[in-house]
Amino acid sequence: MGEVSTSDTAADVLGTDAPHDAHPSMDAPADSPTMNDAGVCLNTPASCGAPGACADCSGSSNGAACVGGACGCNTSGDCPALEACQANHVCSSACGGAQTCNGGCCSGATCVAVDNNHCGAACTACTGMTPTCGANGTCNGSCGASTDGTCQGSCCVAGMCAAESPSNCGEGTSCVNCASNPAGSSCELVGNVYTCGCDGPPNDGQCPVGMACDSHQCATACDGQHPCNGGCCSGNAMNTSTCLPSCDAGMMCMGNYCQ
């Protein structure tokens, strides 16, 4: 009774009940700089920002790079599509000069998608006989498909814009062959639109038999200055005279009209 156990004394000496921190090698400090979840950002696109507020820049509208501890950009490739990297290293749709667009082209200082109205590095509209912007950024003559442009001053045949001619006539849409067309066998510009007609009045032969040419279109109205193709004009007043197979009895066709 009252004696101290040698085993208890040994336990105390050996540290069986020694404090936990007597073995520092067992646990790393809680603020170890090698652990990113402790709040220290790595200043990479995947870990960018101030300690405790690390951000993944891959989805940032400012840019996918980590620039000076904040999401931003160094080149247009760091920006979302149709945006450019600005001088302050933040992405926006403004463009021009050194601020080039990531895709699309720069139109009026704004990045826009490439289409038939915004084509190539110059971001210009495709017009005339080359209304379609191709994949290589140049305008071509393709037509007829839903994404193709509309031929201007020409018409579409076999998927390509064709120059106006009597055999290929029209404005923008499918070409028409004017041979035997009631309006005339020539291709004429009427009201800023190419259409089948005649370039008379002298060329009445471009109209079907029994018609005369007036204002680049064939019709039955005639007079001495607008002769009929075959037969004779009933009189010399354009608003009341028409083409006839022949003059009435007792009349002769003189000066291109019956009298």
ROPA-879648 format. One record per residue: residue number from 1; x, y, z of N, C-alpha, C in turn. Coordinates in steps of 0.05 Angstrom, whole numbers. Layout:
// residues N
  guse    n_px    n_py    n_pz   ca_px   ca_py   ca_pz    c_px    c_py    c_pz
   NUM       X       Y       Z       X       Y       Z       X       Y       Z
...
This chain:
// residues 259
  guse    n_px    n_py    n_pz   ca_px   ca_py   ca_pz    c_px    c_py    c_pz
     1      17     -23       0       0       0       0      18      25       0
     2      12      44     -15      27      69     -16      51      68     -33
     3      58      44     -44      82      41     -61      76      48     -90
     4      94      61    -103      91      68    -131      98      45    -149
     5      80      38    -167      85      16    -185     107      23    -204
     6     125       3    -206     147       7    -225     137       8    -254
     7     116      -6    -259     105      -7    -287      92      20    -293
     8      78      32    -273      66      58    -278      88      79    -283
     9     109      77    -267     131      96    -270     144      93    -297
    10     147      68    -305     159      64    -332     142      75    -354
    11     116      72    -351      98      82    -372     100     111    -374
    12     102     124    -350     104     154    -351     130     162    -364
    13     152     147    -358     178     154    -368     179     149    -398
    14     168     126    -407     169     119    -435     150     136    -452
    15     132     150    -439     115     168    -455      90     154    -465
    16      81     132    -451      57     119    -460      34     138    -459
    17      34     156    -440      13     176    -438      23     203    -445
    18      44     204    -461      56     230    -468      38     246    -487
    19      40     272    -487      23     288    -504      26     281    -533
    20       5     285    -550       5     277    -578      26     291    -595
    21      31     317    -588      50     332    -604      78     326    -598
    22      83     305    -581     110     296    -577     122     282    -601
    23     105     276    -622     114     263    -646     106     281    -670
    24     120     303    -675     112     322    -696     113     310    -724
    25     127     289    -729     129     277    -755     103     263    -764
    26      85     259    -746      61     244    -752      41     260    -768
    27      39     287    -764      19     304    -777      33     328    -789
    28      26     335    -815      37     359    -827      22     384    -817
    29      35     407    -816      21     431    -807      -4     436    -823
    30     -25     447    -811     -51     451    -824     -49     471    -847
    31     -29     489    -847     -27     509    -868      -5     503    -888
    32      -1     478    -894      20     469    -913      16     482    -940
    33      36     497    -951      33     511    -977      31     492   -1001
    34      34     467    -997      32     448   -1020       3     440   -1024
    35     -15     447   -1007     -43     439   -1010     -59     463   -1020
    36     -70     460   -1045     -85     482   -1057    -111     488   -1043
    37    -123     467   -1030    -149     471   -1017    -146     487    -992
    38    -121     495    -985    -117     512    -962    -121     541    -969
    39    -126     547    -995    -132     575   -1003    -110     588   -1020
    40     -88     576   -1024     -66     587   -1040     -70     581   -1069
    41     -75     601   -1086     -79     596   -1115     -53     592   -1129
    42     -54     577   -1151     -30     570   -1165     -24     589   -1188
    43     -42     609   -1193     -39     628   -1215     -37     614   -1242
    44     -53     594   -1245     -56     580   -1271     -85     583   -1280
    45     -91     578   -1305    -118     580   -1314    -138     564   -1298
    46    -129     543   -1286    -147     526   -1269    -149     535   -1240
    47    -130     553   -1232    -129     561   -1204    -118     590   -1204
    48    -137     609   -1207    -128     637   -1211    -143     655   -1191
    49    -129     673   -1179    -142     693   -1161    -128     697   -1135
    50    -142     710   -1116    -131     715   -1090    -134     690   -1072
    51    -117     687   -1052    -119     664   -1034    -147     662   -1022
    52    -157     638   -1024    -184     632   -1014    -206     637   -1034
    53    -199     648   -1058    -219     653   -1078    -208     644   -1106
    54    -197     621   -1107    -186     611   -1132    -208     605   -1152
    55    -204     613   -1177    -224     609   -1198    -213     593   -1221
    56    -230     578   -1234    -224     564   -1259    -231     582   -1282
    57    -212     592   -1297    -217     612   -1318    -229     600   -1344
    58    -231     574   -1345    -240     562   -1370    -268     571   -1379
    59    -284     579   -1360    -311     588   -1367    -315     618   -1363
    60    -294     633   -1359    -296     661   -1353    -301     677   -1379
    61    -319     696   -1377    -324     714   -1400    -302     734   -1405
    62    -285     738   -1384    -262     756   -1387    -239     744   -1402
    63    -238     717   -1402    -217     704   -1416    -208     679   -1402
    64    -196     660   -1416    -190     634   -1405    -162     632   -1393
    65    -147     655   -1394    -120     655   -1383    -120     668   -1355
    66     -98     663   -1340     -95     676   -1314     -74     698   -1318
    67     -83     723   -1316     -65     745   -1322     -64     763   -1297
    68     -41     765   -1284     -38     782   -1261     -57     774   -1238
    69     -62     749   -1235     -79     740   -1213    -109     743   -1218
    70    -116     747   -1243    -145     749   -1250    -150     736   -1277
    71    -174     726   -1281    -181     713   -1307    -181     735   -1328
    72    -169     730   -1351    -168     749   -1372    -156     737   -1397
    73    -142     752   -1413    -132     742   -1439    -105     755   -1446
    74     -90     740   -1461     -66     751   -1473     -68     753   -1504
    75     -84     735   -1515     -90     735   -1544    -119     730   -1548
    76    -129     733   -1573    -157     729   -1579    -165     700   -1574
    77    -145     682   -1576    -151     654   -1572    -159     647   -1544
    78    -153     666   -1525    -162     662   -1497    -191     670   -1493
    79    -203     683   -1513    -230     694   -1511    -251     676   -1522
    80    -276     680   -1513    -299     665   -1525    -301     671   -1555
    81    -315     655   -1570    -319     660   -1598    -331     687   -1603
    82    -322     700   -1625    -332     727   -1633    -326     748   -1613
    83    -303     745   -1599    -294     766   -1581    -264     770   -1586
    84    -254     793   -1577    -225     799   -1581    -213     807   -1554
    85    -187     803   -1552    -172     810   -1527    -165     840   -1527
    86    -175     854   -1508    -170     883   -1507    -143     890   -1494
    87    -135     915   -1495    -110     924   -1484    -108     919   -1454
    88    -131     918   -1440    -131     914   -1411    -133     884   -1404
    89    -129     867   -1425    -128     838   -1421    -156     826   -1413
    90    -177     839   -1421    -204     830   -1417    -218     826   -1444
    91    -233     805   -1448    -246     800   -1473    -272     817   -1476
    92    -277     825   -1501    -303     837   -1508    -307     835   -1538
    93    -330     843   -1548    -336     841   -1576    -324     864   -1593
    94    -312     884   -1579    -299     906   -1594    -275     896   -1609
    95    -270     906   -1633    -247     897   -1648    -236     919   -1666
    96    -213     914   -1678    -200     933   -1695    -171     936   -1689
    97    -154     939   -1709    -126     941   -1704    -114     916   -1693
    98    -101     918   -1669     -89     895   -1657    -109     877   -1644
    99    -133     887   -1640    -155     871   -1627    -169     854   -1649
   100    -158     831   -1654    -170     813   -1674    -190     794   -1661
   101    -210     787   -1677    -232     770   -1666    -224     740   -1665
   102    -234     726   -1646    -231     697   -1644    -254     685   -1661
   103    -248     681   -1686    -269     671   -1705    -285     695   -1715
   104    -300     690   -1736    -315     712   -1748    -297     733   -1761
   105    -307     757   -1762    -291     779   -1773    -300     805   -1760
   106    -285     826   -1765    -290     852   -1752    -306     870   -1770
   107    -330     877   -1763    -347     893   -1779    -356     918   -1763
   108    -348     941   -1771    -356     965   -1756    -346     965   -1728
   109    -322     955   -1723    -310     953   -1696    -324     933   -1677
   110    -338     914   -1689    -352     894   -1673    -347     866   -1686
   111    -341     846   -1670    -337     819   -1680    -364     807   -1688
   112    -366     797   -1712    -391     784   -1721    -385     757   -1734
   113    -405     741   -1736    -402     715   -1749    -398     719   -1779
   114    -383     701   -1792    -379     702   -1821    -405     692   -1834
   115    -414     708   -1853    -437     700   -1870    -435     714   -1896
   116    -456     712   -1913    -454     724   -1939    -452     754   -1939
   117    -459     766   -1917    -457     795   -1914    -432     804   -1900
   118    -417     785   -1889    -392     791   -1874    -372     769   -1881
   119    -356     774   -1901    -339     752   -1911    -310     761   -1912
   120    -292     742   -1905    -263     747   -1908    -252     765   -1887
   121    -226     770   -1889    -212     787   -1869    -223     815   -1870
   122    -232     824   -1893    -244     851   -1896    -272     852   -1886
   123    -285     830   -1881    -312     828   -1870    -332     843   -1888
   124    -330     839   -1915    -347     853   -1934    -369     835   -1944
   125    -389     847   -1956    -412     832   -1967    -405     820   -1994
   126    -415     796   -1999    -412     783   -2025    -435     792   -2043
   127    -428     803   -2067    -448     814   -2084    -444     805   -2113
   128    -462     815   -2130    -460     809   -2159    -462     779   -2165
   129    -444     770   -2182    -444     742   -2190    -429     724   -2171
   130    -419     735   -2148    -406     719   -2127    -419     726   -2100
   131    -444     716   -2096    -459     725   -2072    -455     708   -2047
   132    -439     687   -2049    -437     667   -2027    -409     667   -2015
   133    -407     668   -1989    -382     667   -1975    -374     638   -1970
   134    -351     630   -1981    -342     602   -1979    -327     597   -1953
   135    -321     572   -1948    -307     564   -1923    -279     577   -1922
   136    -268     584   -1944    -241     596   -1944    -242     626   -1941
   137    -265     637   -1936    -268     665   -1932    -267     682   -1957
   138    -273     670   -1980    -275     686   -2005    -303     682   -2017
   139    -312     702   -2031    -338     701   -2044    -337     684   -2069
   140    -358     669   -2074    -359     652   -2098    -387     653   -2110
   141    -390     640   -2133    -415     642   -2148    -436     621   -2141
   142    -433     607   -2120    -453     586   -2113    -480     599   -2107
   143    -501     585   -2116    -528     595   -2111    -548     572   -2110
   144    -571     578   -2100    -592     558   -2099    -596     543   -2073
   145    -575     539   -2058    -577     526   -2032    -586     545   -2011
   146    -596     534   -1988    -608     551   -1968    -588     571   -1956
   147    -563     564   -1955    -542     582   -1944    -528     599   -1965
   148    -536     596   -1990    -523     611   -2011    -535     639   -2013
   149    -520     658   -2024    -530     684   -2029    -547     685   -2054
   150    -558     708   -2060    -575     712   -2084    -559     726   -2106
   151    -559     714   -2129    -546     726   -2152    -557     754   -2157
   152    -539     773   -2163    -547     801   -2169    -537     808   -2196
   153    -556     819   -2213    -549     825   -2241    -543     800   -2256
   154    -553     777   -2247    -548     751   -2260    -570     732   -2249
   155    -569     708   -2259    -589     688   -2249    -575     662   -2243
   156    -589     643   -2231    -577     619   -2221    -584     595   -2239
   157    -564     581   -2248    -568     557   -2265    -547     536   -2256
   158    -557     512   -2251    -540     490   -2243    -523     497   -2219
   159    -534     512   -2200    -520     519   -2176    -499     540   -2177
   160    -498     554   -2200    -478     576   -2203    -492     600   -2216
   161    -483     624   -2208    -493     648   -2221    -483     650   -2249
   162    -500     657   -2268    -493     659   -2296    -499     687   -2306
   163    -482     696   -2325    -486     722   -2337    -512     722   -2353
   164    -524     746   -2354    -549     748   -2369    -546     743   -2399
   165    -564     728   -2410    -565     723   -2439    -593     714   -2446
   166    -600     713   -2471    -626     703   -2479    -632     675   -2469
   167    -612     659   -2465    -616     631   -2456    -615     629   -2426
   168    -603     649   -2412    -602     650   -2383    -610     678   -2374
   169    -635     681   -2368    -646     707   -2362    -661     706   -2335
   170    -658     727   -2319    -672     728   -2294    -656     745   -2274
   171    -668     750   -2251    -654     766   -2231    -654     751   -2205
   172    -631     739   -2198    -628     726   -2172    -638     697   -2172
   173    -660     692   -2184    -672     665   -2182    -663     648   -2206
   174    -677     626   -2210    -669     608   -2232    -671     621   -2259
   175    -651     615   -2276    -651     627   -2302    -673     616   -2320
   176    -682     633   -2338    -703     626   -2357    -693     629   -2385
   177    -700     610   -2403    -693     612   -2431    -715     628   -2445
   178    -707     650   -2457    -727     669   -2468    -737     660   -2496
   179    -726     639   -2507    -735     631   -2533    -765     624   -2531
   180    -781     635   -2549    -810     631   -2551    -825     641   -2527
   181    -812     659   -2511    -826     671   -2488    -846     692   -2498
   182    -870     692   -2489    -890     712   -2499    -881     741   -2495
   183    -864     746   -2474    -855     773   -2469    -833     782   -2488
   184    -820     763   -2501    -799     769   -2520    -776     750   -2517
   185    -760     747   -2538    -739     727   -2539    -712     738   -2530
   186    -711     764   -2523    -686     777   -2514    -687     779   -2483
   187    -664     782   -2471    -662     786   -2442    -657     816   -2437
   188    -676     829   -2425    -675     858   -2422    -677     867   -2393
   189    -665     890   -2387    -666     902   -2360    -691     919   -2359
   190    -711     910   -2345    -736     924   -2343    -742     930   -2314
   191    -742     956   -2307    -747     964   -2279    -726     953   -2261
   192    -700     954   -2270    -677     945   -2254    -677     915   -2249
   193    -693     900   -2264    -694     871   -2262    -692     859   -2290
   194    -674     839   -2293    -672     826   -2319    -695     806   -2323
   195    -707     809   -2346    -730     792   -2353    -732     789   -2383
   196    -746     769   -2392    -749     764   -2421    -765     787   -2432
   197    -756     797   -2456    -770     819   -2469    -759     824   -2496
   198    -759     849   -2505    -750     856   -2532    -735     883   -2530
   199    -717     887   -2549    -702     912   -2548    -710     931   -2571
   200    -736     929   -2579    -747     945   -2600    -754     973   -2590
   201    -771     988   -2605    -789     976   -2624    -779     964   -2651
   202    -755     972   -2661    -748     962   -2687    -747     931   -2689
   203    -738     918   -2668    -735     889   -2668    -761     875   -2662
   204    -781     879   -2678    -807     866   -2674    -805     836   -2677
   205    -783     827   -2690    -779     798   -2694    -773     784   -2667
   206    -767     798   -2646    -763     786   -2620    -789     780   -2606
   207    -811     789   -2617    -837     784   -2606    -851     761   -2621
   208    -870     747   -2608    -886     727   -2622    -902     740   -2644
   209    -910     724   -2663    -926     734   -2685    -952     747   -2674
   210    -959     771   -2685    -983     785   -2676    -978     803   -2652
   211    -953     808   -2645    -946     826   -2623    -926     847   -2632
   212    -925     869   -2617    -905     890   -2622    -889     896   -2597
   213    -866     908   -2600    -849     913   -2577    -852     942   -2568
   214    -858     945   -2542    -860     972   -2530    -849     971   -2502
   215    -831     989   -2495    -819     989   -2468    -806     963   -2461
   216    -794     950   -2480    -779     925   -2476    -797     901   -2470
   217    -823     903   -2476    -841     881   -2471    -859     878   -2496
   218    -866     853   -2502    -883     848   -2525    -912     848   -2517
   219    -929     860   -2534    -958     861   -2528    -972     865   -2555
   220    -998     865   -2554   -1014     868   -2579   -1018     897   -2586
   221   -1012     916   -2568   -1015     944   -2574    -993     952   -2594
   222   -1000     971   -2612    -981     978   -2633    -988    1005   -2645
   223    -970    1015   -2662    -976    1038   -2678    -954    1039   -2700
   224    -952    1061   -2715    -933    1061   -2737    -904    1059   -2728
   225    -899    1068   -2703    -872    1067   -2693    -866    1041   -2678
   226    -886    1026   -2672    -883    1000   -2659    -897     979   -2675
   227    -883     970   -2697    -896     952   -2716    -901     924   -2705
   228    -920     911   -2716    -927     883   -2708    -908     864   -2722
   229    -903     841   -2709    -888     820   -2721    -909     803   -2737
   230    -911     809   -2762    -931     796   -2779    -957     812   -2778
   231    -973     811   -2799    -998     825   -2800    -993     855   -2801
   232   -1012     870   -2790   -1009     900   -2791   -1024     911   -2767
   233   -1016     935   -2759   -1029     949   -2736   -1055     961   -2746
   234   -1076     959   -2730   -1102     969   -2738   -1104     999   -2741
   235   -1086    1013   -2729   -1086    1042   -2731   -1059    1053   -2722
   236   -1059    1080   -2718   -1033    1093   -2711   -1035    1105   -2683
   237   -1053    1095   -2666   -1055    1105   -2639   -1049    1082   -2620
   238   -1027    1084   -2605   -1017    1062   -2588   -1038    1053   -2568
   239   -1054    1072   -2557   -1072    1064   -2536   -1098    1051   -2546
   240   -1102    1052   -2572   -1127    1040   -2583   -1122    1019   -2605
   241   -1098    1019   -2616   -1093    1002   -2639   -1081     975   -2630
   242   -1087     954   -2645   -1077     927   -2639   -1067     914   -2665
   243   -1051     893   -2661   -1041     878   -2684   -1063     861   -2696
   244   -1065     861   -2722   -1085     845   -2737   -1071     827   -2757
   245   -1083     804   -2763   -1070     787   -2784   -1069     802   -2810
   246   -1089     819   -2816   -1090     834   -2841   -1109     858   -2837
   247   -1107     877   -2855   -1124     900   -2853   -1152     894   -2863
   248   -1171     909   -2853   -1199     905   -2862   -1201     911   -2892
   249   -1223     902   -2904   -1227     906   -2932   -1227     935   -2939
   250   -1214     942   -2961   -1213     969   -2970   -1190     985   -2958
   251   -1174     972   -2940   -1152     986   -2927   -1126     971   -2934
   252   -1104     986   -2933   -1078     975   -2939   -1059     980   -2915
   253   -1039     964   -2913   -1019     967   -2891    -997     984   -2902
   254    -996    1008   -2893    -975    1027   -2902    -964    1040   -2877
   255    -937    1043   -2876    -925    1055   -2853    -929    1039   -2827
   256    -933    1012   -2831    -936     993   -2808    -964     994   -2796
   257    -983    1008   -2808   -1010    1008   -2797   -1030    1010   -2820
   258   -1054    1001   -2815   -1076    1000   -2835   -1086    1029   -2839
   259   -1089    1035   -2865   -1100    1062   -2871   -1112    1061   -2900
